[in-house]
Amino acid sequence: MNKKNIKRGMLPYFVLIIIMIGVIYLLSIGSMKVNDLTYDVFLREVSRGNVEEVVITPHSNEGTYSITGRLKSYGENESFSTTAPLTDAIISQIISIDSNLNYKLDTDSDPGSSMFLYILVNVLPLVLLVGVGYWFLSKQMNTAGKSMDFGKSKAKLNTEKNKVTFKDVAGLKEEKEEVKELIDFLKNPKRFQKLGARIPKGVLLVGPPGTGKTLLAKAVAGEANVPFYYISGSDFVELFVGVGASRVRDMFKQAKHNAPCLIFIDEIDAVGRQRGTGLGGGHDEREQTLNQLLTEMDGFGANEGIIIIAATNRADVLDPALLRPGRFDRQVTVNLPDVKGREEILEVHARNKILAPSVSLKNLAKRTPGFSGADLENLLNEAALLAVRGNKEQITMKEVDEATDRVLMGPAKKSKKYTENERRMVAFHEAGHVVLGLKLNDANDVQKVTIIPRSYAGGYAMMIPKEERYTSTKKELIEQITGLLGGRVSEELNFNEITTGAHNDFEKATKIARAMVTEYGMSDLGPVQLEQQEGGVFLGRDYNKSKNFSNEVAHEIDLEMRKIINNCYENAKKILKENSDLVKLIAENLLEYETLTKEQIEYLVKNGKMPDEDEENETITELREKAKEKGIKGYSKMTKEELIKELDEKNKDEEENKDDEESA
């Protein structure tokens, strides 16, 4: 628990204890009986020897002595009090009596002569009373202030000292070009106004999660060096109608005072969904907030010098009024990075990490298609954690490989026990994928295969496209489906039995086959789009899928899908029957080594056995000599797989340069 919280929790108990002590003290004072005597009676009692003790206190401000004490006849809680003129004769008289009767006599100093005591007795109670009153009053004012600030904007002004710039944004070359003119406008607006150019009032960043939309918006503000307000779409919407609209007005009011400036709204789909699409009507808080946002962006009021950048990964649910010219004039699609972009992103995230010379970010970028910038950052972070866990001083390729598997499939479950029959089933299942990947030219390439269980999978084969492409041919899709069915076919051929391990393969294969029939026009039904995703915004994406066909055509779609899947299944069965020895070879080595890399698989295919240690050393020596001749840096610490990849890249570059020279 936090120390501040502990102190706050103990404070009421301290106050209660002090109050109880004060009450007990007051009760004890109230229970004591004080008898008021005249000075003459006091002297008479003294002369009779009835006085037990006397305390004399001078009061110079009042010109009197205060005399208190006890008589011998008094009880335990009984005393007397009297006053006398402040003269030396009084003191002499009492002292002379004391010397004769020998009672206890004490004197106190004058409280009026001590400024500290005077303040303590007279001023401090007043100060405490005023302080307690002020504390209660301020408490009430703060509570009232919070209720008054309910409609204030929650947009925060970015005051980070280490601002993000375009140097921190990698892999988004075209996207940065699109937003560069925003920076020029914020720095020098007159240059645009001179030619009558109108800068876009709003820029909408659209793309999958983790691609760097928020980072790009921060970089624009950092490059322009202007005030940067940031807010989430959910910060506008509240339970009470009208609060969100009030916050929008207040946000633009603050921005006008600091223009030129940037406003960044993250996850704008939280407030910018299509109006009138719900089941319960339209006049609610979210729609009020959206209406106010539309008015502020391009209504009757002018918001010169204010540029709004918004980000979302669900542009399909946004209201059309948000996307018209004058509001979000420009949409910038932030896609997943290609191989070059991934390499640049890895270089940015590897700045503060100690990588071994054997770690090639270029090769790692090729092995991670479909990874976003956030995925790549997470991959290197996982590799660093694994290196620390292993007490290593550098991040090696071993940690990078394990981190890649962790990001894709989760941590390895080495403690999970399988029966021997299950292990053999998994090994032959994965061997079926590997053989089809080797024998089909357009199937996905198997980079790694393992029977170590991860997540819900008993084993898996890392299959990536041989080349990154923006389009796919019918043949490529057919062979991808065939490769996915290889596991089930291998189980059936080798064990005459099938398992549930292929359910994810079937899911992917069925999705590709349906898209071929209903979206890509790659079937006997012809080049028509029969299906598209247009689900209701609040009803789920697949609940109301747009279907442009009759029930008869739906039956034909099912037949075409089944035809594609069955043909692929029969083709996979034919190939695996012809290569049954290779399937068995790979499966047996998987049972022994549990994990095989692409290079080991290729060696198995060529030589029929795994490379032994001597051959491995000879091969590495030859590869390092070739790398030295080619001028490859860090070759002495590279693994065999890394040397092969670097040499292949070097040979390709040399061939391309040679072709360029010949054409020139």
C-alpha positions as CSV (number, residue, x, y, z in Angstrom):
1,M,0.0,0.0,0.0
2,N,1.2,3.6,-0.7
3,K,2.6,5.5,2.2
4,K,0.4,8.5,1.4
5,N,-2.7,6.3,1.5
6,I,-1.6,4.9,4.9
7,K,-1.2,8.4,6.3
8,R,-4.6,9.4,5.0
9,G,-6.2,6.4,6.5
10,M,-4.6,7.0,9.9
11,L,-5.5,10.7,10.0
12,P,-9.1,10.2,11.3
13,Y,-7.8,8.0,14.1
14,F,-5.3,10.6,15.3
15,V,-8.0,13.3,15.3
16,L,-10.3,11.0,17.3
17,I,-7.6,10.3,19.9
18,I,-6.9,14.0,20.3
19,I,-10.6,14.8,20.8
20,M,-10.9,12.0,23.4
21,I,-7.9,13.3,25.3
22,G,-9.4,16.8,25.3
23,V,-12.7,15.5,26.6
24,I,-11.1,13.6,29.4
25,Y,-9.0,16.6,30.4
26,L,-12.1,18.9,30.4
27,L,-14.0,16.3,32.5
28,S,-11.2,16.1,35.0
29,I,-11.1,19.9,35.3
30,G,-14.8,20.1,35.7
31,S,-14.8,17.5,38.5
32,M,-12.4,19.6,40.7
33,K,-14.1,21.9,43.2
34,V,-12.6,25.4,43.5
35,N,-13.6,27.5,46.5
36,D,-13.4,31.3,46.1
37,L,-11.9,33.0,49.2
38,T,-11.4,36.7,50.0
39,Y,-7.9,37.8,50.8
40,D,-8.8,38.4,54.5
41,V,-10.2,34.9,54.9
42,F,-7.1,33.5,53.2
43,L,-4.8,35.3,55.7
44,R,-6.9,34.1,58.6
45,E,-6.7,30.5,57.4
46,V,-2.9,30.9,57.0
47,S,-2.5,32.3,60.5
48,R,-4.4,29.4,61.9
49,G,-2.1,26.9,60.2
50,N,-4.9,25.4,58.0
51,V,-3.1,26.0,54.7
52,E,-1.2,23.0,53.2
53,E,0.2,24.7,50.0
54,V,0.1,28.0,48.2
55,V,0.9,29.0,44.6
56,I,1.3,32.7,43.8
57,T,1.1,33.9,40.1
58,P,1.6,37.6,39.3
59,H,-0.5,39.2,36.5
60,S,1.1,42.5,35.6
61,N,-1.5,43.3,32.9
62,E,-4.3,43.1,35.5
63,G,-2.3,44.5,38.5
64,T,-3.1,41.5,40.8
65,Y,-1.7,38.3,42.3
66,S,-3.5,35.1,41.7
67,I,-3.2,32.9,44.8
68,T,-4.3,29.2,44.6
69,G,-3.8,26.4,47.0
70,R,-5.2,23.7,49.3
71,L,-6.4,23.7,52.9
72,K,-5.7,20.8,55.2
73,S,-9.4,20.2,55.6
74,Y,-10.0,19.9,51.8
75,G,-10.7,16.7,49.9
76,E,-8.6,15.2,47.1
77,N,-10.2,17.3,44.3
78,E,-10.8,20.5,46.2
79,S,-8.8,23.7,46.2
80,F,-9.2,27.5,46.8
81,S,-8.5,30.6,44.8
82,T,-8.2,34.3,45.7
83,T,-6.6,37.5,44.4
84,A,-4.6,40.2,46.0
85,P,-3.2,43.6,44.8
86,L,0.1,43.5,43.0
87,T,2.3,45.1,45.7
88,D,5.6,44.1,47.4
89,A,3.8,44.3,50.8
90,I,1.6,41.4,49.9
91,I,4.5,39.2,49.0
92,S,6.4,40.2,52.2
93,Q,3.4,39.5,54.3
94,I,2.9,36.0,52.9
95,I,6.6,35.1,53.1
96,S,6.7,36.2,56.8
97,I,3.7,34.0,57.5
98,D,5.3,31.1,55.7
99,S,8.5,31.4,57.7
100,N,6.5,31.0,60.9
101,L,4.0,28.3,59.9
102,N,6.2,26.4,57.4
103,Y,3.7,25.5,54.6
104,K,4.6,24.8,51.0
105,L,4.9,28.0,49.0
106,D,5.5,28.2,45.2
107,T,5.6,31.0,42.7
108,D,4.9,31.1,38.9
109,S,6.2,33.5,36.4
110,D,4.0,36.2,35.0
111,P,2.3,34.8,31.8
112,G,1.8,38.3,30.5
113,S,5.6,38.8,30.3
114,S,6.1,35.8,27.9
115,M,5.0,36.7,24.3
116,F,5.2,33.1,23.2
117,L,2.9,32.0,26.0
118,Y,0.6,34.9,25.3
119,I,0.3,33.9,21.7
120,L,-0.1,30.3,22.6
121,V,-3.0,31.0,25.0
122,N,-4.8,33.9,23.1
123,V,-3.9,33.7,19.4
124,L,-3.3,30.0,18.6
125,P,-6.9,28.9,19.3
126,L,-8.2,31.7,17.0
127,V,-5.7,30.6,14.2
128,L,-6.8,27.0,14.6
129,L,-10.4,27.9,14.4
130,V,-9.9,30.0,11.2
131,G,-7.7,27.2,9.7
132,V,-10.3,24.5,10.3
133,G,-13.0,26.7,8.8
134,Y,-11.0,27.5,5.7
135,W,-10.2,23.8,5.2
136,F,-13.9,22.9,5.3
137,L,-14.8,25.8,3.0
138,S,-12.1,24.9,0.4
139,K,-13.3,21.3,0.5
140,Q,-16.8,22.5,-0.4
141,M,-15.5,24.8,-3.1
142,N,-13.4,22.0,-4.7
143,T,-16.4,19.7,-4.8
144,A,-18.5,22.5,-6.4
145,G,-15.6,23.3,-8.8
146,K,-15.5,19.7,-10.0
147,S,-19.2,19.7,-10.7
148,M,-18.7,23.0,-12.6
149,D,-15.8,21.5,-14.6
150,F,-18.0,18.6,-15.7
151,G,-18.3,20.0,-19.2
152,K,-14.7,21.1,-19.6
153,S,-12.6,19.4,-22.2
154,K,-10.3,16.5,-21.2
155,A,-7.9,17.2,-24.0
156,K,-4.3,17.3,-22.6
157,L,-1.6,19.5,-23.9
158,N,1.5,17.5,-24.8
159,T,4.5,18.9,-22.8
160,E,7.0,16.2,-23.4
161,K,10.6,17.4,-23.5
162,N,11.8,14.5,-25.8
163,K,9.5,15.1,-28.7
164,V,8.8,12.5,-31.3
165,T,10.1,13.4,-34.8
166,F,10.1,11.7,-38.2
167,K,13.4,10.0,-37.2
168,D,11.5,7.9,-34.7
169,V,8.9,6.8,-37.4
170,A,10.2,4.1,-39.7
171,G,8.6,2.2,-42.5
172,L,6.0,4.9,-43.3
173,K,7.7,6.7,-46.2
174,E,4.6,7.5,-48.2
175,E,2.5,8.3,-45.2
176,K,5.1,10.8,-44.0
177,E,5.1,12.5,-47.4
178,E,1.3,12.9,-47.1
179,V,1.5,14.8,-43.8
180,K,4.6,16.8,-44.5
181,E,2.6,19.7,-46.0
182,L,0.7,20.0,-42.7
183,I,4.0,20.8,-41.0
184,D,4.9,23.4,-43.7
185,F,1.5,25.0,-43.2
186,L,1.9,25.1,-39.4
187,K,5.3,26.7,-39.8
188,N,4.5,29.1,-42.6
189,P,0.8,29.5,-43.2
190,K,1.2,32.7,-45.3
191,R,3.0,30.7,-48.0
192,F,-0.2,28.7,-48.7
193,Q,-2.6,31.6,-48.2
194,K,-0.7,33.6,-50.8
195,L,-1.7,31.2,-53.5
196,G,-5.2,30.7,-52.2
197,A,-4.4,27.1,-51.1
198,R,-6.6,25.7,-48.3
199,I,-4.8,23.2,-46.1
200,P,-6.9,20.1,-45.1
201,K,-8.7,20.8,-41.8
202,G,-8.6,17.1,-40.9
203,V,-6.5,14.1,-41.6
204,L,-7.8,10.6,-40.9
205,L,-5.2,7.9,-40.3
206,V,-6.7,4.5,-41.1
207,G,-5.0,1.2,-40.6
208,P,-4.7,-2.0,-38.6
209,P,-3.7,-1.8,-34.9
210,G,-0.1,-1.3,-34.1
211,T,0.9,0.2,-37.5
212,G,2.0,3.6,-36.0
213,K,-0.9,5.9,-36.4
214,T,-0.5,7.6,-33.0
215,L,3.3,7.7,-33.4
216,L,2.9,9.5,-36.8
217,A,0.5,12.1,-35.3
218,K,3.0,12.8,-32.5
219,A,5.8,13.1,-35.0
220,V,3.8,15.7,-37.0
221,A,3.4,17.8,-33.8
222,G,7.1,17.3,-32.9
223,E,8.3,18.4,-36.4
224,A,6.0,21.4,-36.5
225,N,6.9,22.4,-32.9
226,V,3.4,23.6,-32.2
227,P,1.0,22.9,-29.3
228,F,-0.4,19.4,-29.5
229,Y,-3.6,18.5,-27.8
230,Y,-4.5,14.8,-27.6
231,I,-7.7,13.1,-26.5
232,S,-9.4,9.7,-26.9
233,G,-12.8,9.5,-28.5
234,S,-14.3,7.9,-25.4
235,D,-13.3,10.9,-23.3
236,F,-16.1,13.0,-24.9
237,V,-19.0,10.7,-24.2
238,E,-20.7,10.7,-20.7
239,L,-23.9,9.4,-19.2
240,F,-25.6,12.9,-19.3
241,V,-26.7,14.3,-22.7
242,G,-24.9,17.5,-23.6
243,V,-21.7,17.0,-21.7
244,G,-19.8,15.6,-24.7
245,A,-20.9,18.5,-26.9
246,S,-19.8,20.9,-24.2
247,R,-16.4,19.3,-24.1
248,V,-16.0,19.6,-27.8
249,R,-16.8,23.3,-27.7
250,D,-14.4,23.8,-24.9
251,M,-11.6,21.9,-26.7
252,F,-11.9,24.1,-29.8
253,K,-12.0,27.2,-27.6
254,Q,-8.7,26.2,-26.0
255,A,-7.2,25.4,-29.4
256,K,-8.2,28.8,-30.8
257,H,-6.2,30.5,-28.1
258,N,-3.1,28.5,-29.0
259,A,-3.5,28.5,-32.8
260,P,-1.8,27.3,-34.9
261,C,-2.0,24.0,-33.2
262,L,-2.8,20.3,-33.6
263,I,-5.6,18.2,-32.1
264,F,-5.2,14.5,-32.1
265,I,-8.3,12.3,-31.5
266,D,-7.4,8.7,-31.0
267,E,-10.0,6.0,-31.7
268,I,-12.5,8.4,-33.2
269,D,-14.9,5.6,-34.0
270,A,-16.0,5.7,-30.3
271,V,-17.7,9.0,-31.0
272,G,-17.9,9.2,-34.8
273,R,-20.1,6.1,-35.6
274,Q,-22.9,6.4,-38.1
275,R,-25.9,8.2,-36.8
276,G,-29.3,6.5,-36.7
277,T,-28.0,3.0,-37.0
278,G,-28.8,1.8,-33.5
279,L,-31.9,-0.1,-32.5
280,G,-33.0,2.4,-29.9
281,G,-33.3,5.7,-31.8
282,G,-30.9,8.6,-32.4
283,H,-31.1,11.5,-30.0
284,D,-28.5,10.3,-27.5
285,E,-25.3,11.6,-26.0
286,R,-23.0,10.2,-28.6
287,E,-24.9,11.7,-31.5
288,Q,-25.1,15.1,-29.8
289,T,-21.3,15.0,-29.4
290,L,-20.8,14.0,-33.1
291,N,-23.1,16.8,-34.3
292,Q,-21.1,19.3,-32.3
293,L,-17.8,18.0,-33.6
294,L,-19.1,18.3,-37.2
295,T,-20.2,21.8,-36.6
296,E,-16.9,22.9,-35.0
297,M,-14.9,21.4,-37.9
298,D,-16.8,23.0,-40.7
299,G,-19.8,24.9,-39.6
300,F,-20.6,28.6,-39.3
301,G,-17.6,29.3,-37.0
302,A,-14.1,29.6,-38.4
303,N,-11.3,27.5,-36.9
304,E,-8.3,28.9,-38.7
305,G,-4.9,27.4,-37.8
306,I,-6.4,24.3,-36.2
307,I,-5.6,20.9,-37.8
308,I,-7.3,17.8,-36.5
309,I,-5.6,14.4,-36.9
310,A,-7.8,11.4,-36.0
311,A,-6.9,7.7,-35.9
312,T,-9.1,4.6,-36.3
313,N,-8.9,1.0,-37.4
314,R,-12.6,0.9,-38.2
315,A,-13.2,3.5,-40.9
316,D,-16.2,1.5,-42.2
317,V,-18.3,2.5,-39.2
318,L,-17.7,6.2,-39.4
319,D,-20.4,8.6,-40.2
320,P,-20.2,9.8,-43.9
321,A,-20.5,13.5,-42.7
322,L,-17.1,13.1,-41.0
323,L,-15.4,12.1,-44.2
324,R,-16.7,14.8,-46.6
325,P,-14.5,17.7,-47.8
326,G,-14.1,20.4,-45.3
327,R,-13.9,18.0,-42.4
328,F,-11.6,15.0,-42.8
329,D,-10.4,16.1,-46.3
330,R,-7.6,13.5,-46.4
331,Q,-7.4,9.9,-45.5
332,V,-4.0,8.4,-45.0
333,T,-3.9,4.6,-45.0
334,V,-1.2,3.2,-42.7
335,N,-0.7,-0.3,-43.8
336,L,1.3,-3.1,-42.5
337,P,5.0,-2.6,-43.4
338,D,6.6,-4.4,-46.3
339,V,10.0,-6.2,-45.9
340,K,12.0,-2.9,-46.3
341,G,9.7,-1.1,-43.9
342,R,10.1,-3.9,-41.4
343,E,13.9,-3.7,-41.6
344,E,13.7,0.1,-40.9
345,I,11.4,-0.5,-38.0
346,L,13.7,-3.1,-36.5
347,E,16.6,-0.8,-36.8
348,V,14.7,1.9,-34.8
349,H,13.8,-0.5,-32.0
350,A,17.3,-2.1,-32.0
351,R,19.0,1.3,-31.1
352,N,19.1,0.6,-27.4
353,K,19.7,-3.1,-27.6
354,I,23.0,-5.0,-27.7
355,L,22.7,-7.4,-30.7
356,A,25.2,-10.1,-31.5
357,P,27.0,-9.7,-34.9
358,S,25.2,-12.9,-36.0
359,V,21.8,-11.2,-35.7
360,S,20.8,-9.9,-39.2
361,L,17.8,-7.5,-39.1
362,K,17.5,-7.9,-42.8
363,N,16.9,-11.6,-42.6
364,L,14.6,-11.1,-39.6
365,A,12.5,-8.7,-41.6
366,K,12.1,-11.4,-44.4
367,R,10.9,-13.9,-41.8
368,T,8.2,-11.7,-40.3
369,P,5.6,-10.9,-43.0
370,G,2.4,-9.6,-41.6
371,F,4.0,-8.2,-38.5
372,S,3.1,-4.6,-37.5
373,G,5.5,-2.1,-36.0
374,A,4.2,-2.9,-32.5
375,D,4.7,-6.7,-33.2
376,L,8.3,-6.1,-34.2
377,E,9.0,-3.9,-31.1
378,N,7.5,-6.7,-29.0
379,L,9.6,-9.3,-30.7
380,L,12.9,-7.5,-30.0
381,N,11.8,-6.8,-26.4
382,E,10.9,-10.5,-25.9
383,A,14.4,-11.5,-27.3
384,A,16.0,-9.0,-24.8
385,L,14.1,-10.5,-21.9
386,L,15.1,-14.0,-22.9
387,A,18.8,-12.9,-23.1
388,V,18.6,-11.4,-19.7
389,R,16.9,-14.6,-18.4
390,G,19.8,-16.6,-19.8
391,N,22.5,-14.3,-18.3
392,K,23.8,-13.3,-21.7
393,E,25.6,-10.1,-22.6
394,Q,24.2,-10.0,-26.1
395,I,21.0,-10.9,-27.9
396,T,21.8,-13.8,-30.2
397,M,19.8,-15.4,-33.0
398,K,18.6,-18.1,-30.7
399,E,16.7,-15.6,-28.5
400,V,15.3,-13.9,-31.7
401,D,14.0,-17.3,-33.0
402,E,12.4,-18.1,-29.7
403,A,10.9,-14.6,-29.4
404,T,9.4,-15.0,-32.9
405,D,7.8,-18.3,-31.9
406,R,6.5,-16.7,-28.7
407,V,4.9,-13.8,-30.5
408,L,3.3,-16.1,-33.0
409,M,2.2,-19.0,-30.9
410,G,3.0,-18.3,-27.2
411,P,5.7,-19.8,-24.9
412,A,6.7,-23.4,-25.4
413,K,5.0,-26.0,-23.1
414,K,7.9,-28.4,-22.6
415,S,6.4,-29.8,-19.4
416,K,3.3,-30.9,-21.3
417,K,3.4,-34.6,-21.7
418,Y,2.2,-36.4,-24.8
419,T,1.8,-40.1,-25.3
420,E,4.2,-41.7,-27.8
421,N,1.3,-42.2,-30.2
422,E,0.3,-38.5,-30.0
423,R,3.9,-37.4,-30.7
424,R,4.1,-39.6,-33.8
425,M,0.7,-38.3,-35.0
426,V,1.9,-34.7,-34.6
427,A,5.3,-35.4,-36.2
428,F,3.7,-37.0,-39.3
429,H,1.1,-34.2,-39.4
430,E,3.7,-31.5,-39.6
431,A,5.8,-33.6,-42.0
432,G,2.9,-33.6,-44.4
433,H,2.9,-29.7,-44.4
434,V,6.7,-29.7,-45.0
435,V,6.6,-32.1,-48.0
436,L,3.8,-30.2,-49.7
437,G,5.7,-26.9,-49.1
438,L,8.7,-28.4,-50.8
439,K,6.9,-30.0,-53.8
440,L,4.5,-27.3,-54.7
441,N,6.1,-24.2,-56.3
442,D,3.4,-21.7,-55.2
443,A,2.7,-23.1,-51.7
444,N,3.9,-21.3,-48.6
445,D,7.6,-21.9,-47.8
446,V,8.3,-23.8,-44.5
447,Q,10.9,-21.9,-42.5
448,K,10.7,-24.0,-39.4
449,V,8.8,-27.0,-38.1
450,T,8.5,-28.2,-34.5
451,I,6.5,-30.7,-32.4
452,I,7.1,-28.8,-29.2
453,P,3.6,-27.7,-28.1
454,R,2.8,-24.0,-27.9
455,S,-0.6,-22.5,-26.9
456,Y,-3.3,-24.9,-28.1
457,A,-1.2,-26.4,-30.8
458,G,0.6,-29.7,-30.4
459,G,3.2,-28.5,-33.0
460,Y,3.3,-26.1,-35.9
461,A,5.1,-25.4,-39.1
462,M,6.1,-21.8,-39.8
463,M,4.9,-21.2,-43.3
464,I,5.5,-17.9,-45.1
465,P,5.1,-16.9,-48.7
466,K,8.2,-17.3,-50.9
467,E,7.8,-13.7,-52.0
468,E,5.6,-10.9,-50.7
469,R,3.0,-10.0,-53.3
470,Y,0.0,-7.7,-53.4
471,T,-2.1,-10.0,-55.5
472,S,-2.4,-13.8,-55.7
473,T,-3.2,-16.0,-58.7
474,K,-5.7,-18.8,-58.7
475,K,-2.9,-21.4,-58.8
476,E,-1.2,-19.9,-55.8
477,L,-4.5,-20.0,-53.8
478,I,-5.1,-23.6,-54.8
479,E,-1.7,-24.6,-53.7
480,Q,-2.0,-22.8,-50.4
481,I,-5.1,-24.7,-49.7
482,T,-3.4,-28.0,-50.7
483,G,-0.5,-27.2,-48.4
484,L,-2.9,-26.5,-45.5
485,L,-4.6,-29.9,-46.0
486,G,-1.3,-31.8,-45.9
487,G,-1.4,-32.5,-42.2
488,R,-4.8,-34.2,-42.3
489,V,-3.8,-36.2,-45.4
490,S,-0.6,-37.4,-43.8
491,E,-2.5,-38.6,-40.7
492,E,-4.9,-40.6,-42.9
493,L,-2.2,-42.2,-45.0
494,N,0.2,-43.1,-42.2
495,F,-2.2,-44.1,-39.4
496,N,-5.4,-44.8,-41.3
497,E,-6.9,-42.4,-38.6
498,I,-7.6,-38.7,-38.3
499,T,-7.4,-36.3,-35.4
500,T,-8.7,-32.9,-34.4
501,G,-5.3,-31.2,-34.9
502,A,-6.2,-29.9,-38.4
503,H,-9.1,-27.7,-37.3
504,N,-7.2,-24.5,-37.8
505,D,-5.9,-25.7,-41.2
506,F,-9.5,-26.3,-42.3
507,E,-10.5,-22.9,-41.0
508,K,-7.9,-21.1,-43.2
509,A,-8.5,-23.4,-46.2
510,T,-12.3,-22.9,-46.1
511,K,-11.9,-19.1,-45.8
512,I,-9.7,-19.0,-48.9
513,A,-12.0,-21.3,-50.9
514,R,-15.1,-19.2,-50.0
515,A,-13.4,-16.0,-51.0
516,M,-12.3,-17.6,-54.3
517,V,-16.0,-18.4,-55.1
518,T,-17.9,-15.4,-53.7
519,E,-15.4,-12.5,-53.9
520,Y,-12.6,-13.2,-56.4
521,G,-14.7,-14.9,-59.2
522,M,-12.4,-17.9,-59.4
523,S,-15.0,-20.6,-59.9
524,D,-17.4,-22.0,-62.5
525,L,-20.0,-19.5,-61.2
526,G,-18.2,-16.8,-63.2
527,P,-16.5,-13.4,-62.5
528,V,-19.2,-12.0,-60.1
529,Q,-19.0,-10.8,-56.5
530,L,-21.6,-12.7,-54.7
531,E,-20.8,-11.7,-51.1
532,Q,-19.2,-8.7,-49.3
533,Q,-18.8,-7.6,-45.7
534,E,-21.5,-5.0,-44.9
535,G,-22.5,-6.0,-41.4
536,G,-24.6,-3.6,-39.3
537,V,-22.5,-1.3,-37.2
538,F,-24.2,-2.4,-33.9
539,L,-25.3,-5.8,-35.0
540,G,-21.9,-7.5,-35.6
541,R,-19.9,-7.6,-38.8
542,D,-21.2,-11.0,-39.9
543,Y,-24.7,-10.8,-38.6
544,N,-26.1,-9.0,-41.7
545,K,-23.6,-10.0,-44.4
546,S,-24.6,-8.6,-47.8
547,K,-25.6,-11.5,-50.0
548,N,-26.4,-10.8,-53.7
549,F,-27.7,-14.3,-54.6
550,S,-30.7,-16.6,-54.2
551,N,-31.0,-19.8,-52.3
552,E,-30.2,-21.8,-55.5
553,V,-27.0,-19.9,-55.9
554,A,-26.1,-20.5,-52.3
555,H,-26.3,-24.2,-52.9
556,E,-24.0,-23.8,-56.0
557,I,-21.5,-21.8,-53.8
558,D,-21.4,-24.7,-51.3
559,L,-20.8,-27.2,-54.2
560,E,-18.0,-25.0,-55.7
561,M,-16.3,-24.7,-52.3
562,R,-16.5,-28.4,-51.7
563,K,-15.2,-29.0,-55.2
564,I,-12.1,-26.8,-54.6
565,I,-11.4,-28.4,-51.2
566,N,-11.9,-32.0,-52.5
567,N,-9.6,-31.5,-55.5
568,C,-6.9,-30.0,-53.3
569,Y,-7.3,-32.9,-50.9
570,E,-6.9,-35.5,-53.6
571,N,-3.9,-33.7,-55.0
572,A,-2.3,-33.5,-51.6
573,K,-2.9,-37.3,-51.1
574,K,-1.3,-38.0,-54.5
575,I,1.8,-36.0,-53.7
576,L,2.3,-37.5,-50.2
577,K,1.8,-41.0,-51.5
578,E,4.5,-40.4,-54.1
579,N,6.8,-39.0,-51.4
580,S,5.9,-41.3,-48.5
581,D,9.6,-42.0,-47.8
582,L,10.4,-38.3,-47.5
583,V,7.4,-37.8,-45.1
584,K,8.7,-40.7,-42.9
585,L,12.2,-39.3,-43.0
586,I,11.2,-35.8,-41.8
587,A,8.8,-37.2,-39.2
588,E,11.4,-39.6,-37.7
589,N,13.9,-36.7,-37.4
590,L,11.3,-34.5,-35.9
591,L,10.7,-37.2,-33.3
592,E,14.4,-37.2,-32.5
593,Y,15.3,-33.5,-32.7
594,E,11.8,-32.0,-32.1
595,T,12.7,-28.9,-34.2
596,L,14.0,-28.6,-37.8
597,T,15.0,-25.4,-39.6
598,K,14.6,-24.8,-43.3
599,E,18.3,-25.5,-44.0
600,Q,18.2,-28.8,-42.0
601,I,15.1,-29.8,-44.0
602,E,16.9,-29.0,-47.3
603,Y,19.9,-31.1,-46.2
604,L,17.6,-34.0,-45.3
605,V,16.0,-33.9,-48.7
606,K,19.4,-33.8,-50.5
607,N,21.4,-36.3,-48.3
608,G,18.7,-38.4,-46.6
609,K,20.2,-37.7,-43.2
610,M,20.9,-34.9,-40.7
611,P,24.3,-33.3,-41.0
612,D,26.8,-34.6,-38.4
613,E,29.0,-32.3,-36.5
614,D,32.1,-32.8,-38.6
615,E,30.3,-32.1,-41.9
616,E,28.6,-29.2,-40.2
617,N,31.9,-27.7,-39.2
618,E,33.4,-28.2,-42.7
619,T,30.4,-26.6,-44.3
620,I,30.5,-23.6,-42.0
621,T,34.3,-23.2,-42.7
622,E,33.7,-23.2,-46.5
623,L,30.8,-20.8,-46.2
624,R,32.9,-18.4,-44.1
625,E,35.7,-18.5,-46.6
626,K,33.2,-17.5,-49.4
627,A,31.7,-14.8,-47.2
628,K,35.2,-13.4,-46.6
629,E,35.8,-13.3,-50.4
630,K,32.5,-11.5,-50.9
631,G,33.4,-8.9,-48.2
632,I,30.5,-9.8,-45.8
633,K,31.0,-8.2,-42.4
634,G,30.7,-10.2,-39.2
635,Y,30.9,-13.5,-41.1
636,S,33.1,-15.1,-38.4
637,K,30.3,-15.1,-35.8
638,M,27.4,-16.1,-38.2
639,T,25.6,-19.4,-38.0
640,K,25.4,-21.6,-41.1
641,E,21.8,-20.5,-41.8
642,E,22.8,-16.8,-41.6
643,L,25.9,-17.4,-43.9
644,I,23.7,-19.1,-46.5
645,K,21.2,-16.2,-46.5
646,E,23.9,-13.5,-46.7
647,L,25.6,-15.3,-49.6
648,D,22.4,-15.7,-51.4
649,E,21.6,-12.0,-51.0
650,K,25.1,-11.1,-52.1
651,N,24.9,-13.3,-55.2
652,K,21.5,-11.8,-56.1
653,D,22.8,-8.3,-55.8
654,E,25.8,-9.1,-58.0
655,E,23.6,-10.6,-60.7
656,E,21.3,-7.5,-60.6
657,N,24.3,-5.2,-60.9
658,K,25.7,-7.3,-63.8
659,D,22.3,-7.1,-65.6
660,D,22.2,-3.4,-65.1
661,E,25.7,-3.0,-66.6
662,E,24.9,-5.1,-69.6
663,S,21.6,-3.2,-70.3
664,A,23.5,0.1,-69.9
